[in-house]
């Protein structure tokens, strides 16, 4: 009986520590972006269809690239946004040469949702 109580107490203590450390880490991470220094990356922005439709033009502007991150054969070949290029997320590291040389170019990624 004593061992069960000790095991339960140990488990609760570990759980409490895990939650506390997770909260502290989250607080530190969110606090670091609020310190006035804006991050250089912008992938945290989630845009809607209207924003993407404004970017789709023929010919595609040089400072905009729409990237279809879905599997090429299964999804991209069956239909995609006009002007979008296929860089499946599973092959992204091998296909970075397709990305624009201009680091200020707007990159719009889209996928099929969470899998």
C-alpha positions in Angstrom: 0.0 0.0 0.0 2.9 2.3 0.9 4.6 1.7 -2.5 1.4 2.5 -4.4 1.0 5.8 -2.6 4.7 6.6 -3.2 4.3 5.7 -6.9 1.2 7.8 -7.3 2.8 10.8 -5.5 5.9 10.5 -7.7 3.8 10.3 -10.8 1.8 13.4 -9.8 5.0 15.3 -9.0 6.5 14.4 -12.4 3.3 15.5 -14.1 3.3 18.8 -12.2 6.9 19.5 -13.1 6.3 18.7 -16.8 3.3 21.1 -16.9 5.2 23.8 -15.0 8.3 23.5 -17.3 6.1 23.5 -20.4 4.4 26.6 -19.3 7.6 28.3 -18.4 9.1 27.5 -21.9 6.0 28.7 -23.6 6.0 31.9 -21.7 9.6 32.5 -22.5 9.1 31.8 -26.2 6.1 34.1 -26.5 7.8 36.8 -24.4 10.9 36.9 -26.6 8.9 37.9 -29.7 7.0 40.6 -27.7 10.2 42.3 -26.6 9.9 44.8 -29.5 12.1 42.9 -32.0 10.1 41.6 -34.8 11.1 38.3 -36.3 12.4 38.4 -39.9 10.3 35.4 -40.9 6.7 35.6 -41.7 5.4 32.1 -42.0 3.3 32.5 -38.9 0.8 34.4 -41.0 -2.1 32.3 -42.2 -3.9 33.9 -45.2 -7.3 33.2 -46.7 -8.3 32.4 -50.2 -8.9 36.1 -51.1 -5.3 36.9 -50.3 -4.1 34.1 -52.5 -6.4 35.1 -55.3 -4.9 38.6 -55.3 -1.5 37.0 -55.9 -2.5 34.7 -58.8 -1.8 36.6 -62.0 -0.7 35.6 -65.4 2.2 36.0 -65.8 3.1 35.5 -62.1 4.9 38.5 -60.6 8.6 37.9 -60.0 8.3 38.8 -56.3 5.6 36.2 -55.6 5.8 32.4 -55.6 2.9 30.0 -54.8 4.1 26.7 -53.7 2.0 23.6 -53.6 3.3 21.4 -50.8 1.0 18.5 -51.6 2.3 15.2 -53.1 2.9 15.8 -56.8 1.3 12.7 -58.4 -1.5 12.2 -55.9 -2.7 15.9 -55.7 -0.8 18.5 -57.7 -1.1 16.7 -61.1 -4.9 16.4 -60.5 -5.3 20.1 -60.0 -3.5 23.1 -58.6 -3.5 26.9 -58.4 -2.4 28.3 -61.8 1.2 29.4 -61.6 1.9 27.3 -58.5 5.0 25.1 -58.5 5.1 21.7 -56.8 7.5 21.3 -53.9 6.1 18.5 -51.8 6.9 18.9 -48.1 8.6 15.5 -48.1 11.1 16.6 -50.8 11.5 20.3 -49.8 15.2 20.0 -48.7 16.1 18.5 -52.1 14.1 21.1 -54.2 15.2 24.4 -52.6 16.8 25.4 -55.9 13.3 26.1 -57.2 12.8 28.8 -54.6 13.4 32.4 -55.8 16.8 33.9 -55.4 15.3 37.1 -54.0 14.9 36.5 -50.3 12.2 39.3 -50.1 9.9 37.5 -52.4 6.5 36.5 -51.1 6.2 32.8 -50.7 2.6 31.4 -50.3 2.6 27.7 -49.3 -0.6 25.6 -49.5 -1.3 22.0 -48.6 -4.1 19.6 -48.2 -4.4 20.3 -44.5 -3.3 18.3 -41.5 -2.5 14.7 -42.1 
